[in-house]
Amino acid sequence: MVETPQFNVLEHNLVPEHRLLSDEEAEAVLSKLKVSKDQLPKIRKSDACIKILERINGEIKEGSIIQITRNSKTAEVAVGYRLVRG
């Protein structure tokens, strides 16, 4: 069993912003990118960031999509998406 982190890793300055997308937002993203869920990079349900998001949003099911927003020196802001897997 994976334990819940003792501190909020999302508050660390080196960890990019993670946000759970609603089903409607996820469908819009997949449509815009013209990809299927299985084509997205994966993030494990046991990842520390997912555990913190579960504290905030409740249980996150496999197949959910997480939006990750990073600050970038070249693009200013870079947005990526990950599919939650077990």
DAJOLIN-V653438 format. One record per helix or strand. SS is the DSSP state (h for helix, s for strand). FROM is the first residue (numbers start at 1). TO is the last residue. Records with the same first field share a line. If there is no record, write none. Layout:
BEGIN
SS->FROM-TO + FROM-TO
END
This chain:
BEGIN
h->9-11 + 23-33 + 37-39 + 48-57
s->17-20 + 41-44 + 65-72 + 76-85
END
